[in-house]
């Protein structure tokens, strides 16, 4: 609808497509929070499918992209992806978080956490070249630094998350 109003009436709009934004205060439903809280409680992490890949982008990067998109006239009428341009599988993500937390990890599959057949997106990877070209945007916080900041925040706020509860 926004694009239709832009084309029909010249409404100055930008469509921004943020990819898997993460960081402190994120819902307990999110896989990163799930992995971190389970590792804080134990070395066993219960997950669904480990093979899907995601393009994870720290929230500050996404916010910067939105601000630039809203203030850059060349972005009007365009659709711009805000993602890191890097993909990681859920299994590799769990291993990375464990390394950053300096904890051993044992990953167990749990059928209840596997998404229904046909509903899982197997691969998400942003092409952020247009954001770089039009907005001079690039993610300033990399995955490892963003995860470290998220880990530290969750460690300081353990009351917000419950590691043994599967939140849907």
C-alpha positions in Angstrom: 0.0 0.0 0.0 2.8 2.4 0.8 4.4 1.8 -2.6 1.1 2.3 -4.3 0.6 5.7 -2.5 4.2 6.6 -3.5 3.6 5.8 -7.1 0.1 7.2 -7.3 0.3 10.3 -5.2 4.1 11.0 -4.8 4.0 10.2 -1.0 7.6 10.3 0.0 8.1 6.8 1.6 11.0 4.3 2.0 10.4 0.6 2.6 13.0 -0.7 5.0 13.5 -4.5 5.4 15.4 -5.2 8.6 16.8 -8.7 8.8 16.9 -10.6 12.1 17.5 -7.7 14.5 18.8 -8.8 18.0 20.1 -7.3 21.2 19.3 -6.6 24.8 15.7 -6.6 25.9 14.6 -8.9 23.1 11.7 -11.2 23.6 12.4 -14.6 25.3 11.0 -16.1 22.1 14.2 -15.2 20.2 16.7 -17.9 19.6 19.7 -15.8 20.8 18.0 -15.1 24.2 17.0 -18.8 24.3 20.6 -20.0 23.8 22.1 -17.5 26.3 19.6 -18.1 29.1 19.9 -21.9 28.7 23.7 -21.7 28.8 23.6 -19.5 31.9 21.6 -22.2 33.6 23.3 -25.3 32.3 25.5 -26.5 29.5 22.5 -28.2 27.7 20.8 -26.1 25.1 17.5 -27.4 23.6 16.7 -26.2 20.1 14.7 -27.1 17.1 16.3 -27.3 13.7 20.0 -26.4 13.7 20.5 -26.0 9.9 18.5 -22.9 9.0 20.7 -19.8 8.5 20.0 -16.3 9.5 21.5 -12.8 8.9 21.7 -11.4 12.4 22.1 -7.6 12.8 22.6 -5.9 16.1 19.7 -3.5 16.9 21.9 -0.3 16.8 22.8 -1.1 13.2 19.2 -1.4 12.3 18.3 1.8 14.1 21.1 3.6 12.2 19.8 2.3 8.9 16.2 3.5 9.7 17.4 7.0 10.6 19.5 7.2 7.4 16.7 5.9 5.3 14.3 8.5 6.7 16.7 11.3 6.1 18.2 10.5 2.7 16.2 11.9 -0.2 17.7 9.3 -2.6 16.0 6.6 -0.6 12.5 7.8 -1.4 10.5 5.2 -3.3 13.1 2.5 -2.7 13.2 -0.8 -0.8 16.3 -1.1 1.3 17.6 -4.2 3.1 19.2 -3.7 6.4 21.2 -6.8 7.2 24.8 -7.7 8.0 25.4 -9.6 4.8 26.7 -12.5 6.8 24.8 -15.8 7.5 25.2 -18.3 10.3 23.3 -21.5 11.0 21.4 -21.9 14.3 23.8 -24.7 15.3 26.9 -22.6 14.6 25.3 -19.6 16.4 24.8 -21.8 19.5 28.5 -22.8 19.3 29.6 -19.2 18.9 27.6 -18.0 21.9 29.0 -20.8 24.0 32.6 -19.8 23.0 31.8 -16.1 23.8 30.5 -17.2 27.2 33.5 -19.5 27.7 31.1 -22.4 28.5 30.9 -26.0 27.2 27.7 -26.7 25.3 25.6 -29.8 24.6 22.9 -29.2 22.0 19.8 -31.4 22.2 17.1 -31.4 19.6 13.6 -31.0 20.9 10.7 -31.9 18.5 8.4 -29.3 20.1 10.8 -26.6 19.0 10.9 -27.7 15.4 8.7 -25.5 13.2 5.9 -27.2 11.3 6.8 -28.6 7.9 6.7 -26.0 5.2 6.9 -23.0 7.6 10.6 -22.8 8.2 12.6 -20.4 6.2 15.8 -22.3 5.5 18.0 -19.4 4.6 18.0 -15.6 5.2 20.8 -13.5 3.9 20.5 -9.8 3.2 21.9 -8.1 0.1 22.7 -4.8 1.7 24.5 -3.2 -1.2 21.7 -0.7 -1.9 21.8 0.5 1.8 25.6 1.0 1.4 25.2 2.8 -1.9 22.3 5.1 -1.1 22.7 5.6 2.6 26.4 5.0 3.0 25.2 2.5 5.7 27.0 -0.6 6.9 26.7 -2.5 10.2 29.1 -0.9 12.7 28.6 -3.6 15.4 29.6 -7.1 14.2 27.9 -10.3 15.2 30.4 -11.2 17.9 30.4 -7.8 19.6 26.6 -7.6 19.4 26.3 -11.1 21.0 28.8 -10.1 23.7 26.7 -7.0 24.6 23.6 -9.1 24.6 25.1 -11.8 26.8 26.3 -9.1 29.3 22.9 -7.5 29.4 21.1 -10.8 30.0 23.6 -11.7 32.8 22.7 -8.4 34.5 18.9 -9.0 34.1 18.3 -12.7 34.8 14.8 -12.1 36.1 13.6 -11.3 32.6 14.2 -14.8 31.2 13.3 -18.3 32.2 15.7 -20.9 30.7 13.4 -23.9 31.2 10.3 -22.3 29.6 9.8 -22.7 25.9 8.1 -19.4 24.9 6.1 -19.6 21.7 
